[in-house]
Structures are given as C-alpha cells and as structure tokens.
Amino acid sequence: MKDFLLFMEKIGRDDVTKAGLIARDAALLYAAGIPVPETFVVSADAYSKRMNELGLEERLRALWNSRNAVADVAEFAAKASSEILERGLDDILRADISKAAASLGAQMIDVTLSPIVASYDAAAIAGLAWSASFLPPEAAADAAAECWAAMWGERQVTFRMRAGIEPGSDALWGAAVIVSAAKATPMRGVVVPADTQDADSWVIRVEPRLPSEREIAVQKEKTDKTGSPLTSAQAEALTILADGAAEALGEPRALRWVFDGSRFLITGSITHHLL
C-alpha cells in the first residue's frame, strides 16, 4: 500500500510524524551505518486513516464534549480497543504487512509501538508502550492492531483529555508500528552511558542476568573486563558502536544490543524512563 510501509532508508530525521520517535531513532542509527535488524515501519498515516474510517476520533470528540466524560472514559476505551482489534486493519493493509514481514527473511519477528508524541516524556506519562518478541511473520498484522489498540486504553484516553490533545488538533498524537527481524542470539543486553552527558565511558549489561549480575564498566582509556562474558575485542567493538550511536542520536543513549555470533547489532535505543 503506497506510503504506508516504510523501510529504514525512507525515514529521515524529520519524519517523527510518520514513523514516531522510536522508529526515527532507529533510522538515524541505520543511516549512520550502525548495524540494526532488518526493519520496516507501518506509518502513522495508516493509523490515522483507519481511525478516521472507524469514526473513533469523532466518537472521542463527542465524549470530550459530554458532561460525563471522565466517568465514561473506561467504557469508551474498552469499546474502542476491542473494535480496533476486531476491525483495525483492512484486508489490503493486512496483506501488505504480512508480505513485508515475510520479506525480512527471518523465522521470527519483533513488533513494537512507535508513538507519535511530542517527547519521550509524554510517551512515558501516557503509557504508550507495547511490544512482542519472537512472533511468526504471519502474526505481524495482528500485532500491529495490538499496537494501535494500545493507543486507546483508559490511561491513554485520559492522558489525551488532560493534556488537551483534542481530535483534529495539530498536537502530535498517533501510532507507527515497527516490525523487525528477531535475532535469536547467544548474547544480548544493554549498553548504558555511565554519564548521560558524556560518552567517554559505558556500562555493559549482559542478559539474562545471573544472581551475581554480570556488569562491567568499559572506559576508553582503561577497561576492567573481569568476569565479563565478552572478550576484550568484543567489548571494544560494542563501545565503538555505542559511540557512533551517540553521535547519530545527538546524545549518549542507552542501547539494546544482540550478538549474533559474529557481530553486534543495536536493536533499539532507550530513554531513562524505560530503563
């Protein structure tokens, strides 16, 4: 479907309104040459079009103007979420998502909501988070509907009303969906800046964590790798990627990583709200 599915090379720095914060940041890493999983995005245009077709924005406006708005939010949200899960994706978009998911060439996929909001702060306050890992590609369309429905929970509708994000306004509000090839790997974890203002040192965490947490601080000048499951060369390679990601994103950012046996891939950036 034209323009509704975006691959990484089609997403630029200014495309937050199409791809959302999370997907935009992933595209910045891709453009900077940072290895990331094969990915496409169901754009926010698809979400907006379908929500209008279902009449949900108009029904929200009616709720907004009613005297019992606060009391009726829970019932409205439950009905809206249920309707999206049942009728959210039309047959054409569903088929296009399934085809694109299969084209990633992976046995399993990850699906993540990429919210269209003004900031990560707003996303955290509104509870705009939904993801599922290691799904079969044929489940991509249903998972996309789940992402859309996550925008219409009681907490999310209440946030909109309190923040004044009215239906039809120019305020940023919408949903893109990230579909990526899942990586079943021997090692995965998070690399976190030791100082959020300075990328001179990083903390590497390897998951799953053991009772004695395997955590090492990696510094450019001096590295203590005692007890680390990573070799010195691997730790250095990961910090080089983290440095490159910090430059691409404009700030040191916590990053999710996987090691596929031969190289590291960055699977997402994380704000302090999500740590």
Sequence and secondary structure as in RCSB ss.txt:
>XXXX:A:sequence
MKDFLLFMEKIGRDDVTKAGLIARDAALLYAAGIPVPETFVVSADAYSKRMNELGLEERLRALWNSRNAVADVAE
FAAKASSEILERGLDDILRADISKAAASLGAQMIDVTLSPIVASYDAAAIAGLAWSASFLPPEAAADAAAECWAA
MWGERQVTFRMRAGIEPGSDALWGAAVIVSAAKATPMRGVVVPADTQDADSWVIRVEPRLPSEREIAVQKEKTDK
TGSPLTSAQAEALTILADGAAEALGEPRALRWVFDGSRFLITGSITHHLL
>XXXX:A:secstr
 TTTEEEGGG  TTTHHHHHHHHHHHHHHHHTT     EEEE HHHHHHHHHHHTHHHHHHHHHTSTTHHHHHHH
HHHHHHHHHHHHSS HHHHHHHHHHHHHT  SSEEEEEEEE S HHHHHHHT   EEEEE GGGHHHHHHHHHHG
GGSHHHHHHHHHHT  TTSSS  EEEEEEEE    SEEEEEEEEETTEEEEEEEEEES  SS  EEEEESS B  
TT SS HHHHHHHHHHHHHHHHHHTS  EEEEEE SS EEEEEEE GGG 
